[in-house]
Amino acid sequence: MSVQAQSISPIRLIKLRDVSARTGISASELYRRIAAGTFPRQIHLGPKSVAWLESDVNAWIEARVVESMRLTA
C-alpha cells in the first residue's frame, strides 16, 4: 500500500521559503536544527531541489505550541 493510500489528506510538499515563513526561522537556522535532529528533514526532489512534507512542518509547529503551553502552565 502506498503512503498516499494510507493517509487521509493528500501529501503536500512545501519549499524552503514557505517553511521559513511558517516557522519564523531563517534558512540557516532550519538547516542547523535539521543537523541537530530537532527539525524534520527535507525530501530531495532533484540535485538542487528540496521540500518538506507539510504535515511534518505542521506537526513540528504544533509540538512547539504544546511545549510552550506546558512551560507557561
C-alpha positions as CSV (number, residue, x, y, z in Angstrom):
1,M,0.0,0.0,0.0
2,S,1.4,3.4,-0.9
3,V,2.0,6.2,1.6
4,Q,-0.8,8.3,-0.1
5,A,-3.3,5.5,0.2
6,Q,-2.6,5.2,4.0
7,S,-3.1,8.9,4.7
8,I,-6.4,10.7,4.9
9,S,-5.3,14.0,3.5
10,P,-3.2,14.4,0.3
11,I,0.6,14.7,0.7
12,R,1.7,18.2,0.1
13,L,5.3,19.4,-0.2
14,I,6.4,22.9,0.8
15,K,9.5,24.7,-0.3
16,L,12.1,26.4,2.0
17,R,10.6,29.9,1.6
18,D,7.2,28.6,2.9
19,V,8.8,26.6,5.7
20,S,10.8,29.7,6.9
21,A,7.6,31.9,6.7
22,R,5.5,29.4,8.6
23,T,8.1,28.9,11.4
24,G,9.7,32.3,11.5
25,I,13.1,30.6,11.4
26,S,15.8,31.5,8.9
27,A,17.1,29.0,6.3
28,S,20.4,28.7,8.0
29,E,18.8,28.1,11.4
30,L,16.5,25.5,9.9
31,Y,19.5,23.6,8.5
32,R,21.2,23.8,11.9
33,R,18.2,22.3,13.5
34,I,17.9,19.6,10.9
35,A,21.6,18.7,11.6
36,A,20.9,18.6,15.3
37,G,17.8,16.4,14.8
38,T,15.4,18.9,16.2
39,F,13.6,19.8,12.9
40,P,12.1,17.5,10.2
41,R,14.5,16.5,7.4
42,Q,13.8,17.7,3.9
43,I,13.0,15.5,0.9
44,H,15.3,15.7,-2.0
45,L,13.4,16.3,-5.2
46,G,16.4,16.6,-7.5
47,P,20.1,17.6,-7.5
48,K,19.3,21.1,-6.4
49,S,15.7,21.0,-5.1
50,V,14.3,20.1,-1.7
51,A,11.0,20.4,0.0
52,W,9.4,19.4,3.3
53,L,6.2,17.4,4.0
54,E,3.7,20.0,5.1
55,S,2.4,17.6,7.7
56,D,5.8,17.2,9.2
57,V,6.2,21.0,9.5
58,N,2.7,21.4,10.9
59,A,3.4,18.7,13.5
60,W,6.6,20.4,14.5
61,I,4.8,23.8,14.9
62,E,2.0,22.1,16.9
63,A,4.6,20.4,19.2
64,R,6.3,23.8,19.9
65,V,2.9,25.3,20.8
66,V,2.1,22.4,23.2
67,E,5.5,22.6,24.7
68,S,5.2,26.4,25.2
69,M,1.8,26.0,26.8
70,R,3.1,23.3,29.2
71,L,6.0,25.6,30.2
72,T,3.8,28.5,31.0
73,A,1.1,26.5,32.8
